[in-house]
Amino acid sequence: MNDMLIRLYAMPAQPEAQLRAPDLVVRKPIGCEHEQIVAWVEEQFGAGWASEARVALQNRPVSLLVAVQCGQPIGFVCYDATARGYVGPIGVQASARGTGIGAALLRDALAEMRTVGYGYAIAGAVGAVEFFRGVAGATEIIDSTPGLYAGRVQERH
Ligand SMILES: CC(C)(COP(=O)(O)OP(=O)(O)OC[C@H]1O[C@@H](n2cnc3c(N)ncnc32)[C@H](O)[C@@H]1OP(=O)(O)O)[C@@H](O)C(=O)NCCC(=O)NCCS
């Protein structure tokens, strides 16, 4: 899986929230939610992404956005978590996929990266290539496998 490059300066203006259900909010978590969010990420997506969520929650400003519906997290995205300038991980609960939540999370995270001063974002080891291409115009970075992940400490199972 190669990395992908996203030109933040060329991102189209955000098509505002019409994709989102009325009871769905994408926002920064507040302090009392951090541990529940990390636990949810671990349960849904495993220890590696939970580790990255912890990094993003420790950053100031916090670089994690969560999608909340009916008081429960249903999606999340991080930036500056794998490494500075990287966007991801991103995940939406399986039962809520395909309804625009992932796109809303990704667009909001990229808009924030642009606001804090980045010109480009890198999505690391992308599995969902068409998602990143379609939502953010991402292009594949050739010869970027294993890239930054070379020699990483493996998760125990
Ligand atoms: C990838 C993911 C975050 C997308 O979230 P989502 O809420 O289902 O995405 P959306 O509904 O906003 O879809 C936006 C567009 O991307 C497309 N898309 C969504 N997931 C896709 C995938 N896995 N592969 C290719 N295209 C995808 C949708 O068809 C949609 O296209 P359209 O605008 O032409 O209709 C979600 O599928 C997920 O959590 N997957 C498991 C974790 C994962 O793989 N994360 C990314 C690692 S690189």
The ligand as an SDF file (V2000), in Angstrom:
LIG
                    3D

 48 50  0  0  0  0  0  0  0  0999 V2000
  -12.8430    4.4510    4.1950 C   0  0  0  0  0  0  0  0  0  0  0  0
  -14.0070    4.8980    5.0930 C   0  0  0  0  0  0  0  0  0  0  0  0
  -13.4750    5.8040    6.2170 C   0  0  0  0  0  0  0  0  0  0  0  0
  -14.9980    5.6830    4.2230 C   0  0  0  0  0  0  0  0  0  0  0  0
  -16.0290    6.1620    5.0600 O   0  0  0  0  0  0  0  0  0  0  0  0
  -17.5510    6.2560    4.5270 P   0  0  0  0  0  0  0  0  0  0  0  0
  -18.3100    7.0360    5.5130 O   0  0  0  0  0  0  0  0  0  0  0  0
  -18.0390    4.8960    4.1980 O   0  0  0  0  0  0  0  0  0  0  0  0
  -17.3130    7.0690    3.1630 O   0  0  0  0  0  0  0  0  0  0  0  0
  -18.3690    8.0100    2.4260 P   0  0  0  0  0  0  0  0  0  0  0  0
  -19.7290    7.4510    2.5690 O   0  0  0  0  0  0  0  0  0  0  0  0
  -18.1610    9.4120    2.8840 O   0  0  0  0  0  0  0  0  0  0  0  0
  -17.8890    7.8380    0.9180 O   0  0  0  0  0  0  0  0  0  0  0  0
  -17.3280    8.8960    0.1470 C   0  0  0  0  0  0  0  0  0  0  0  0
  -16.9800    8.3370   -1.2160 C   0  0  0  0  0  0  0  0  0  0  0  0
  -15.8850    7.4040   -1.1110 O   0  0  0  0  0  0  0  0  0  0  0  0
  -16.2850    6.1250   -1.6330 C   0  0  0  0  0  0  0  0  0  0  0  0
  -15.7200    5.1030   -0.7280 N   0  0  0  0  0  0  0  0  0  0  0  0
  -16.0010    4.9720    0.5750 C   0  0  0  0  0  0  0  0  0  0  0  0
  -15.2630    3.9710    1.1070 N   0  0  0  0  0  0  0  0  0  0  0  0
  -14.5010    3.4820    0.1140 C   0  0  0  0  0  0  0  0  0  0  0  0
  -13.5210    2.4570    0.0480 C   0  0  0  0  0  0  0  0  0  0  0  0
  -13.1880    1.7070    1.1060 N   0  0  0  0  0  0  0  0  0  0  0  0
  -12.9060    2.2550   -1.1380 N   0  0  0  0  0  0  0  0  0  0  0  0
  -13.2440    3.0050   -2.2040 C   0  0  0  0  0  0  0  0  0  0  0  0
  -14.1700    3.9850   -2.2230 N   0  0  0  0  0  0  0  0  0  0  0  0
  -14.7920    4.2220   -1.0620 C   0  0  0  0  0  0  0  0  0  0  0  0
  -17.8020    6.1220   -1.5680 C   0  0  0  0  0  0  0  0  0  0  0  0
  -18.3440    5.2320   -2.5200 O   0  0  0  0  0  0  0  0  0  0  0  0
  -18.1290    7.5650   -1.8560 C   0  0  0  0  0  0  0  0  0  0  0  0
  -18.0610    7.8020   -3.2460 O   0  0  0  0  0  0  0  0  0  0  0  0
  -19.1540    8.7320   -3.9740 P   0  0  0  0  0  0  0  0  0  0  0  0
  -18.9940   10.1030   -3.3580 O   0  0  0  0  0  0  0  0  0  0  0  0
  -18.7450    8.6590   -5.3910 O   0  0  0  0  0  0  0  0  0  0  0  0
  -20.4670    8.1240   -3.6440 O   0  0  0  0  0  0  0  0  0  0  0  0
  -14.7840    3.6770    5.6900 C   0  0  0  0  0  0  0  0  0  0  0  0
  -15.1470    2.8120    4.6420 O   0  0  0  0  0  0  0  0  0  0  0  0
  -13.9870    2.8840    6.7250 C   0  0  0  0  0  0  0  0  0  0  0  0
  -14.0000    3.2080    7.8950 O   0  0  0  0  0  0  0  0  0  0  0  0
  -13.2850    1.8300    6.2790 N   0  0  0  0  0  0  0  0  0  0  0  0
  -12.5040    0.9990    7.1890 C   0  0  0  0  0  0  0  0  0  0  0  0
  -11.2860    1.7300    7.6490 C   0  0  0  0  0  0  0  0  0  0  0  0
  -10.4190    2.1860    6.4790 C   0  0  0  0  0  0  0  0  0  0  0  0
  -10.2000    1.4390    5.5310 O   0  0  0  0  0  0  0  0  0  0  0  0
   -9.9170    3.4260    6.5830 N   0  0  0  0  0  0  0  0  0  0  0  0
   -9.0700    4.0200    5.5510 C   0  0  0  0  0  0  0  0  0  0  0  0
   -7.6940    3.4370    5.6400 C   0  0  0  0  0  0  0  0  0  0  0  0
   -6.6910    4.0330    4.2970 S   0  0  0  0  0  0  0  0  0  0  0  0
  1  2  1  0
  2  3  1  0
  2  4  1  0
  2 36  1  0
  4  5  1  0
  5  6  1  0
  6  7  2  0
  6  8  1  0
  6  9  1  0
  9 10  1  0
 10 11  2  0
 10 12  1  0
 10 13  1  0
 13 14  1  0
 14 15  1  0
 15 16  1  0
 15 30  1  0
 16 17  1  0
 17 18  1  0
 17 28  1  0
 18 19  1  0
 18 27  1  0
 19 20  2  0
 20 21  1  0
 21 22  1  0
 21 27  2  0
 22 23  1  0
 22 24  2  0
 24 25  1  0
 25 26  2  0
 26 27  1  0
 28 29  1  0
 28 30  1  0
 30 31  1  0
 31 32  1  0
 32 33  2  0
 32 34  1  0
 32 35  1  0
 36 37  1  0
 36 38  1  0
 38 39  2  0
 38 40  1  0
 40 41  1  0
 41 42  1  0
 42 43  1  0
 43 44  2  0
 43 45  1  0
 45 46  1  0
 46 47  1  0
 47 48  1  0
M  END
$$$$
